[in-house]
Amino acid sequence: MALDVHEDYKVILDGKHACYVLITCDSADQLGQMQVEMSYEGDPGLVSYLLKGAKSLVDKQK
């Protein structure tokens, strides 16, 4: 997935939120590898809080 997708979302989200995190990945290639990209905007402490909260939600669904 091209990083410009992240740039597009950065423009869309700019100034509308205190913080955001965007994580994307492509389908696995023939070797089973995926290209994963992450971008964020805002206070690093808040970014960490969002990621921990998201992980907690995913873990609860297991």
Stockholm file with secondary structure:
# STOCKHOLM 1.0

chainA/1-62         MALDVHEDYKVILDGKHACYVLITCDSADQLGQMQVEMSYEGDPGLVSYLLKGAKSLVDKQK
#=GR chainA/1-62 SS CCHHHHHHHHHHHTTTCSCEEEEEECCCCTTSCCCEEEEEESCHHHHHHHHHHHHHHHHHHC
#=GC SS_cons        CCHHHHHHHHHHHTTTCSCEEEEEECCCCTTSCCCEEEEEESCHHHHHHHHHHHHHHHHHHC
//
